[in-house]
């Protein structure tokens, strides 16, 4: 529901701002809102990014082949890595006290790899399936675990969500236009809401807050 809602919201907001035109063809608009490859797993697609593709999409063999390859890679991430790491993590978290030092680190590694290969795999499947149908969607993950900072991580992880919150929450709150103190507050609020998006639970809000504080601390030591 969240992906569906965010896509519809971005269209309405962009039309209101004058950033995109009104789509009066119900079939084209319905295709955008209910584009099944990415509807339930992302990436979050902006209307203006695929407006031309909705009207003049042309499938070709090169694009089809590329889509098949990407779909296969995503499926391998999900089935061969994420599912196996999930099974390992389930065993290790069942009795944390018995894992010891090495077992605890193995568990954290397994869970970390599971999260990325699960979500990154789904995104690759979605982008690949869309490419088979003639749609080019934005990249959603760009080797996030090779990031060198929290800021760098969030420019690589779930890119469509990060940019969505930037454009439709952080900037409307004032972004960096109202002084350094307000910029930091806006950044923290954005991360809190991002945490809430991941789950309606205080643990997710805390998780978002931790990332927000981490980025604020990083800002203090980054020129």
N, C-alpha and C positions, 0 to 999 in steps of 0.2 A: 504493500500500500504506500509506503514512504517514497519509493521510486516513482510510482504513478503520480502521487501528489506533487512531488517536487518538479516533475516535468510539466505538469499542468500549471503549477504556480509560476514557473519561469516564463511560460508563454504569456500568461495573463500580465505579469509584471512588465515583460518586454514590450508588449503591445501598449500598455499604459504609458510607458516611458517613451514610446515612439522608436524603440530600437528595432522593431520588426513590424511587418505589415500584418493586417488581419487576414486570416485564412478563411475564406467563405465556402470552400469546398469541403463538405462534411466527410467525404471519403479520405481526402488528404490529411485533414486534421485528425481523423480517427486513426489513420495509419501512424501518424506521429505519436499520439498518446498511447496507443496500444501496440507499438512495435514489439512483437513478441520475443525476439532474441534477447533483448536487454530489459524487458519490462520488470522482471522480478529480481534481477541480480545486478543491474547497472551495466555500463556506466549511465549516469544521468545525462540525457541528451538535451541540448538546447534546440529550440525550434529553428533559430536562424542558422544553426550549423548544418541542418539537413533540409532546409527549405527548398533549395535548388534540386537536391537529390529526389525529393518527393515528386517533383514535376518532370525531371529530365533524366531519371536513373537509367543507366545502360549497363547491363551485365556483360561480362566478357570472361574468357577462359582464364586469363591471368588472375583476375580478381577472384574467380571461383576457386582456383587452385590455392591461392594465398589464404582464402577463407578456410578451406579444408585443412591446411597445415596448421593454422592458428587454432582452429577448433580441436584438432587432435592434440596439440600441445596442452591446451587448457584441460582437456579430458584426462590426459596423462597426469597433470598436476593434481587434479581432483582425486582420481581413482588410485593411482599408483603411489602418490606421496601423502596427500592430505588425509585420506582414509586410513592409511597405515599409521601415520603419526597420531591420528585421533585414537586409534586402538591402543597404541603405546602409552599415550597420555592418560587414557582411562584406567589402565592398569596401575600406573605410577601414582595417580592422585587418589586411588582407592585407600591407600595406607601410606600417607606421606612420611610418617615417623620411621617407617621401615626402609625408606629409600637410601638414607645416608647422603653424604655430600655429593658423590658422583651421580647417584640416582636422581637427586633433586635437580642437578644441572641438566641431565638428560631429559627429565620431564619438561623443564622450561624450554629447552631447545625443541623438543617435539611439539609442544603447544605453539611455540612461535612459528615453526615451519608449517604446522597445520593451518593456522590462521591465514598465512600468506598464500599457500598453495590452494586453499579452499576458495577464498575470495578472489585471488588472482586467477585461479583456474576458471571459476565461473565467468569472470569478466572476459577472459580470452575466448571461452566458448561463445559468449554472447557476441563479441566483436567479430569472431570468425563466422558465426551463423549469419550475422547481418551482412558481412562482406559477400557471402555466397549469394545473398539476395540482391546485391548491388549497392548496399549502403556502406559508406566509410564512416565509422564512429571513432571518437577520440580515444587515445590510449588512456588506460585507467591506472596502470601500475608501471613504474619505471625503476626496476631494481631498488625498491625502497630500503632494503636491508644493507645496501651499500652507501646509504646516506651518511654524511659526516657530521650532521647536527640535527636537532629537532626540527628546525625550520626547513632544512633540506629534506628531511624525512617526509614532512607534510606536503612538499612539492612533488613527491614521488608516489605517495601512498593514496589510493582512492582519489585520484586527481580530479575527477568530475565532481565529487562531493566537496573537496577542499575549495575548488574554484566557485562552486555554487554558493557556499557559505560566505566566501569573500565578496562575491558580487551582489548577493541578495540580503546579507545581514551585516557583515563588517563595514562595507562601504556606506550603506544607508545609515548606520549608526554614527557615521562621521569619519570612519577610516582613520587616516593619519592627518586629516585636515584641521583638527581642532586642538592641536598641541600634543606634546608627548604623553602627558598624564592621561588624556582622553583616549589616545591611541592604544595605550596599554590596557585600559579598561575595556575598550571595544574588542581587543584581541582576546582578553580573558572571557568576556561574555560569549564570544563566538565559539570558543572551545567548550564552554559549559553546555551550550545548546547543541554543539556537535556530539558531545557525550550523550545527551538526552536522546538524540536521533538514533543512536546505536541501541538504545533500550530504555524503556520507561521504568528505570530503577535508580536509586540513589548511588549505587555502585558505578553506574555508567556516568552519572553526573560528576562523581569524584574522579573518575578516570579522565574525563574531559578537563576538569580543573587542574589535575596534575600536569597534563600536557600543556595547558595554558600557562601555569606557573613556570614550568620548565622552559617554555619559549621566552617568557619575560626575563628569567634569570639569564638565559643565553643572550638576550638583547643587551643586558648590562655589560657583558664582556665582549661583545662583538662591535667593532667599529661601524 
